[in-house]
Structures are given as C-alpha cells and as structure tokens.
Amino acid sequence: MKESVYKDYEERSLFLNAETVVKVLGIALSTAYELMDEAR
C-alpha cells in the first residue's frame, strides 16, 4: 500500500473524486472505483 500524500484532514476537500481517493488512501485507481461503487 502506498503512503497517503495528505498529512492533515484540513488539506482535503469535502468531495473526493477517484484520483483523490487514490492519493488519500494510497490504493490503486481500480480499487478506488470499486469502493466508490460499493457505496451506492
């Protein structure tokens, strides 16, 4: 797993797109899309 590029919650926006989810969670883009799809 990659290390998150965000060190503080204040650095993030309220709404996250898939590319931002990848950076925040340190996961693959395909995994981000799977997680986002499960949330529906």
PDB file with SEQRES, HELIX, SHEET and CRYST1 records, atoms N, CA, C and O in Angstrom:
SEQRES   1 A   40  MET LYS GLU SER VAL TYR LYS ASP TYR GLU GLU ARG SER          
SEQRES   2 A   40  LEU PHE LEU ASN ALA GLU THR VAL VAL LYS VAL LEU GLY          
SEQRES   3 A   40  ILE ALA LEU SER THR ALA TYR GLU LEU MET ASP GLU ALA          
SEQRES   4 A   40  ARG                                                          
HELIX    1 AA1 TYR A    9  GLU A   11  5                                   3    
HELIX    2 AA2 ALA A   18  LEU A   25  1                                   8    
HELIX    3 AA3 LEU A   29  GLU A   38  1                                  10    
CRYST1    1.000    1.000    1.000  90.00  90.00  90.00 P 1           1          
ATOM      1  N   MET A   1       0.843  -1.173   0.000  1.00  0.00           N  
ATOM      2  CA  MET A   1       0.000   0.000   0.000  1.00  0.00           C  
ATOM      3  C   MET A   1       0.891   1.239   0.000  1.00  0.00           C  
ATOM      4  O   MET A   1       1.900   1.297   0.703  1.00  0.00           O  
ATOM      5  N   LYS A   2       0.496   2.231  -0.805  1.00  0.00           N  
ATOM      6  CA  LYS A   2       1.231   3.485  -0.878  1.00  0.00           C  
ATOM      7  C   LYS A   2       0.922   4.345   0.344  1.00  0.00           C  
ATOM      8  O   LYS A   2      -0.129   4.211   0.970  1.00  0.00           O  
ATOM      9  N   GLU A   3       1.859   5.229   0.665  1.00  0.00           N  
ATOM     10  CA  GLU A   3       1.616   6.169   1.753  1.00  0.00           C  
ATOM     11  C   GLU A   3       0.778   7.339   1.234  1.00  0.00           C  
ATOM     12  O   GLU A   3       1.003   7.822   0.124  1.00  0.00           O  
ATOM     13  N   SER A   4      -0.164   7.783   2.018  1.00  0.00           N  
ATOM     14  CA  SER A   4      -1.015   8.903   1.635  1.00  0.00           C  
ATOM     15  C   SER A   4      -0.190  10.173   1.453  1.00  0.00           C  
ATOM     16  O   SER A   4       0.764  10.412   2.193  1.00  0.00           O  
ATOM     17  N   VAL A   5      -0.560  10.986   0.465  1.00  0.00           N  
ATOM     18  CA  VAL A   5       0.130  12.254   0.254  1.00  0.00           C  
ATOM     19  C   VAL A   5      -0.423  13.333   1.171  1.00  0.00           C  
ATOM     20  O   VAL A   5       0.168  14.407   1.285  1.00  0.00           O  
ATOM     21  N   TYR A   6      -1.548  13.066   1.826  1.00  0.00           N  
ATOM     22  CA  TYR A   6      -2.157  14.038   2.729  1.00  0.00           C  
ATOM     23  C   TYR A   6      -1.727  13.736   4.157  1.00  0.00           C  
ATOM     24  O   TYR A   6      -1.818  12.597   4.616  1.00  0.00           O  
ATOM     25  N   LYS A   7      -1.266  14.749   4.841  1.00  0.00           N  
ATOM     26  CA  LYS A   7      -0.813  14.569   6.222  1.00  0.00           C  
ATOM     27  C   LYS A   7      -1.814  15.117   7.230  1.00  0.00           C  
ATOM     28  O   LYS A   7      -1.714  14.831   8.423  1.00  0.00           O  
ATOM     29  N   ASP A   8      -2.779  15.906   6.757  1.00  0.00           N  
ATOM     30  CA  ASP A   8      -3.735  16.558   7.644  1.00  0.00           C  
ATOM     31  C   ASP A   8      -5.115  16.541   6.982  1.00  0.00           C  
ATOM     32  O   ASP A   8      -5.227  16.729   5.770  1.00  0.00           O  
ATOM     33  N   TYR A   9      -6.144  16.319   7.763  1.00  0.00           N  
ATOM     34  CA  TYR A   9      -7.505  16.287   7.213  1.00  0.00           C  
ATOM     35  C   TYR A   9      -7.899  17.621   6.601  1.00  0.00           C  
ATOM     36  O   TYR A   9      -8.717  17.653   5.682  1.00  0.00           O  
ATOM     37  N   GLU A  10      -7.341  18.712   7.083  1.00  0.00           N  
ATOM     38  CA  GLU A  10      -7.669  20.039   6.567  1.00  0.00           C  
ATOM     39  C   GLU A  10      -7.201  20.230   5.130  1.00  0.00           C  
ATOM     40  O   GLU A  10      -7.688  21.132   4.449  1.00  0.00           O  
ATOM     41  N   GLU A  11      -6.269  19.409   4.650  1.00  0.00           N  
ATOM     42  CA  GLU A  11      -5.742  19.526   3.295  1.00  0.00           C  
ATOM     43  C   GLU A  11      -6.709  18.975   2.247  1.00  0.00           C  
ATOM     44  O   GLU A  11      -6.562  19.259   1.058  1.00  0.00           O  
ATOM     45  N   ARG A  12      -7.693  18.192   2.681  1.00  0.00           N  
ATOM     46  CA  ARG A  12      -8.601  17.531   1.741  1.00  0.00           C  
ATOM     47  C   ARG A  12      -9.859  18.336   1.513  1.00  0.00           C  
ATOM     48  O   ARG A  12     -10.291  19.094   2.382  1.00  0.00           O  
ATOM     49  N   SER A  13     -10.445  18.171   0.338  1.00  0.00           N  
ATOM     50  CA  SER A  13     -11.723  18.824   0.056  1.00  0.00           C  
ATOM     51  C   SER A  13     -12.862  17.963   0.602  1.00  0.00           C  
ATOM     52  O   SER A  13     -12.653  16.814   0.990  1.00  0.00           O  
ATOM     53  N   LEU A  14     -14.049  18.524   0.625  1.00  0.00           N  
ATOM     54  CA  LEU A  14     -15.208  17.816   1.159  1.00  0.00           C  
ATOM     55  C   LEU A  14     -15.614  16.653   0.263  1.00  0.00           C  
ATOM     56  O   LEU A  14     -15.977  15.586   0.761  1.00  0.00           O  
ATOM     57  N   PHE A  15     -15.557  16.848  -1.060  1.00  0.00           N  
ATOM     58  CA  PHE A  15     -15.908  15.808  -2.014  1.00  0.00           C  
ATOM     59  C   PHE A  15     -14.653  15.306  -2.696  1.00  0.00           C  
ATOM     60  O   PHE A  15     -13.800  16.099  -3.095  1.00  0.00           O  
ATOM     61  N   LEU A  16     -14.533  14.000  -2.832  1.00  0.00           N  
ATOM     62  CA  LEU A  16     -13.332  13.402  -3.403  1.00  0.00           C  
ATOM     63  C   LEU A  16     -13.669  12.671  -4.696  1.00  0.00           C  
ATOM     64  O   LEU A  16     -14.647  11.926  -4.757  1.00  0.00           O  
ATOM     65  N   ASN A  17     -12.859  12.884  -5.726  1.00  0.00           N  
ATOM     66  CA  ASN A  17     -13.008  12.094  -6.949  1.00  0.00           C  
ATOM     67  C   ASN A  17     -12.099  10.863  -6.817  1.00  0.00           C  
ATOM     68  O   ASN A  17     -11.360  10.735  -5.841  1.00  0.00           O  
ATOM     69  N   ALA A  18     -12.156   9.980  -7.783  1.00  0.00           N  
ATOM     70  CA  ALA A  18     -11.401   8.731  -7.694  1.00  0.00           C  
ATOM     71  C   ALA A  18      -9.900   8.975  -7.566  1.00  0.00           C  
ATOM     72  O   ALA A  18      -9.223   8.283  -6.806  1.00  0.00           O  
ATOM     73  N   GLU A  19      -9.376   9.951  -8.299  1.00  0.00           N  
ATOM     74  CA  GLU A  19      -7.941  10.227  -8.247  1.00  0.00           C  
ATOM     75  C   GLU A  19      -7.522  10.717  -6.859  1.00  0.00           C  
ATOM     76  O   GLU A  19      -6.433  10.395  -6.386  1.00  0.00           O  
ATOM     77  N   THR A  20      -8.388  11.494  -6.211  1.00  0.00           N  
ATOM     78  CA  THR A  20      -8.077  11.976  -4.872  1.00  0.00           C  
ATOM     79  C   THR A  20      -8.177  10.848  -3.858  1.00  0.00           C  
ATOM     80  O   THR A  20      -7.380  10.782  -2.923  1.00  0.00           O  
ATOM     81  N   VAL A  21      -9.145   9.964  -4.035  1.00  0.00           N  
ATOM     82  CA  VAL A  21      -9.273   8.802  -3.146  1.00  0.00           C  
ATOM     83  C   VAL A  21      -7.997   7.965  -3.204  1.00  0.00           C  
ATOM     84  O   VAL A  21      -7.527   7.467  -2.181  1.00  0.00           O  
ATOM     85  N   VAL A  22      -7.442   7.814  -4.402  1.00  0.00           N  
ATOM     86  CA  VAL A  22      -6.182   7.078  -4.573  1.00  0.00           C  
ATOM     87  C   VAL A  22      -5.081   7.730  -3.745  1.00  0.00           C  
ATOM     88  O   VAL A  22      -4.323   7.042  -3.061  1.00  0.00           O  
ATOM     89  N   LYS A  23      -4.993   9.052  -3.807  1.00  0.00           N  
ATOM     90  CA  LYS A  23      -3.946   9.758  -3.069  1.00  0.00           C  
ATOM     91  C   LYS A  23      -4.180   9.706  -1.565  1.00  0.00           C  
ATOM     92  O   LYS A  23      -3.233   9.544  -0.795  1.00  0.00           O  
ATOM     93  N   VAL A  24      -5.429   9.841  -1.145  1.00  0.00           N  
ATOM     94  CA  VAL A  24      -5.742   9.859   0.286  1.00  0.00           C  
ATOM     95  C   VAL A  24      -5.515   8.488   0.919  1.00  0.00           C  
ATOM     96  O   VAL A  24      -4.898   8.381   1.979  1.00  0.00           O  
ATOM     97  N   LEU A  25      -6.020   7.438   0.263  1.00  0.00           N  
ATOM     98  CA  LEU A  25      -5.940   6.095   0.838  1.00  0.00           C  
ATOM     99  C   LEU A  25      -4.695   5.324   0.430  1.00  0.00           C  
ATOM    100  O   LEU A  25      -4.363   4.308   1.041  1.00  0.00           O  
ATOM    101  N   GLY A  26      -4.002   5.804  -0.604  1.00  0.00           N  
ATOM    102  CA  GLY A  26      -2.810   5.085  -1.064  1.00  0.00           C  
ATOM    103  C   GLY A  26      -3.160   3.749  -1.695  1.00  0.00           C  
ATOM    104  O   GLY A  26      -2.477   2.751  -1.465  1.00  0.00           O  
ATOM    105  N   ILE A  27      -4.233   3.726  -2.497  1.00  0.00           N  
ATOM    106  CA  ILE A  27      -4.694   2.484  -3.130  1.00  0.00           C  
ATOM    107  C   ILE A  27      -4.666   2.646  -4.647  1.00  0.00           C  
ATOM    108  O   ILE A  27      -4.431   3.737  -5.166  1.00  0.00           O  
ATOM    109  N   ALA A  28      -4.908   1.551  -5.338  1.00  0.00           N  
ATOM    110  CA  ALA A  28      -4.952   1.577  -6.800  1.00  0.00           C  
ATOM    111  C   ALA A  28      -6.233   2.258  -7.275  1.00  0.00           C  
ATOM    112  O   ALA A  28      -7.246   2.255  -6.575  1.00  0.00           O  
ATOM    113  N   LEU A  29      -6.177   2.836  -8.458  1.00  0.00           N  
ATOM    114  CA  LEU A  29      -7.338   3.512  -9.030  1.00  0.00           C  
ATOM    115  C   LEU A  29      -8.515   2.546  -9.182  1.00  0.00           C  
ATOM    116  O   LEU A  29      -9.657   2.911  -8.903  1.00  0.00           O  
ATOM    117  N   SER A  30      -8.245   1.336  -9.617  1.00  0.00           N  
ATOM    118  CA  SER A  30      -9.327   0.359  -9.780  1.00  0.00           C  
ATOM    119  C   SER A  30      -9.985   0.035  -8.438  1.00  0.00           C  
ATOM    120  O   SER A  30     -11.198  -0.169  -8.378  1.00  0.00           O  
ATOM    121  N   THR A  31      -9.203  -0.012  -7.376  1.00  0.00           N  
ATOM    122  CA  THR A  31      -9.750  -0.257  -6.042  1.00  0.00           C  
ATOM    123  C   THR A  31     -10.606   0.913  -5.594  1.00  0.00           C  
ATOM    124  O   THR A  31     -11.647   0.714  -4.967  1.00  0.00           O  
ATOM    125  N   ALA A  32     -10.183   2.126  -5.906  1.00  0.00           N  
ATOM    126  CA  ALA A  32     -10.968   3.312  -5.556  1.00  0.00           C  
ATOM    127  C   ALA A  32     -12.326   3.261  -6.236  1.00  0.00           C  
ATOM    128  O   ALA A  32     -13.348   3.539  -5.607  1.00  0.00           O  
ATOM    129  N   TYR A  33     -12.345   2.908  -7.521  1.00  0.00           N  
ATOM    130  CA  TYR A  33     -13.624   2.801  -8.231  1.00  0.00           C  
ATOM    131  C   TYR A  33     -14.498   1.704  -7.633  1.00  0.00           C  
ATOM    132  O   TYR A  33     -15.714   1.870  -7.539  1.00  0.00           O  
ATOM    133  N   GLU A  34     -13.899   0.586  -7.229  1.00  0.00           N  
ATOM    134  CA  GLU A  34     -14.676  -0.488  -6.603  1.00  0.00           C  
ATOM    135  C   GLU A  34     -15.288  -0.016  -5.284  1.00  0.00           C  
ATOM    136  O   GLU A  34     -16.451  -0.307  -5.004  1.00  0.00           O  
ATOM    137  N   LEU A  35     -14.529   0.696  -4.488  1.00  0.00           N  
ATOM    138  CA  LEU A  35     -15.034   1.201  -3.211  1.00  0.00           C  
ATOM    139  C   LEU A  35     -16.147   2.218  -3.421  1.00  0.00           C  
ATOM    140  O   LEU A  35     -17.147   2.216  -2.703  1.00  0.00           O  
ATOM    141  N   MET A  36     -15.966   3.080  -4.404  1.00  0.00           N  
ATOM    142  CA  MET A  36     -16.976   4.082  -4.694  1.00  0.00           C  
ATOM    143  C   MET A  36     -18.256   3.439  -5.215  1.00  0.00           C  
ATOM    144  O   MET A  36     -19.350   3.926  -4.928  1.00  0.00           O  
ATOM    145  N   ASP A  37     -18.138   2.372  -5.964  1.00  0.00           N  
ATOM    146  CA  ASP A  37     -19.297   1.673  -6.491  1.00  0.00           C  
ATOM    147  C   ASP A  37     -20.052   0.956  -5.376  1.00  0.00           C  
ATOM    148  O   ASP A  37     -21.281   0.903  -5.399  1.00  0.00           O  
ATOM    149  N   GLU A  38     -19.331   0.404  -4.403  1.00  0.00           N  
ATOM    150  CA  GLU A  38     -19.958  -0.279  -3.280  1.00  0.00           C  
ATOM    151  C   GLU A  38     -20.761   0.675  -2.413  1.00  0.00           C  
ATOM    152  O   GLU A  38     -21.720   0.263  -1.761  1.00  0.00           O  
ATOM    153  N   ALA A  39     -20.383   1.931  -2.398  1.00  0.00           N  
ATOM    154  CA  ALA A  39     -21.051   2.919  -1.541  1.00  0.00           C  
ATOM    155  C   ALA A  39     -22.448   3.262  -2.043  1.00  0.00           C  
ATOM    156  O   ALA A  39     -23.251   3.820  -1.295  1.00  0.00           O  
ATOM    157  N   ARG A  40     -22.747   2.941  -3.290  1.00  0.00           N  
ATOM    158  CA  ARG A  40     -24.080   3.260  -3.829  1.00  0.00           C  
ATOM    159  C   ARG A  40     -25.108   2.330  -3.377  1.00  0.00           C  
ATOM    160  O   ARG A  40     -26.274   2.470  -3.746  1.00  0.00           O  
TER     161      ARG A  40                                                      
END                                                                             
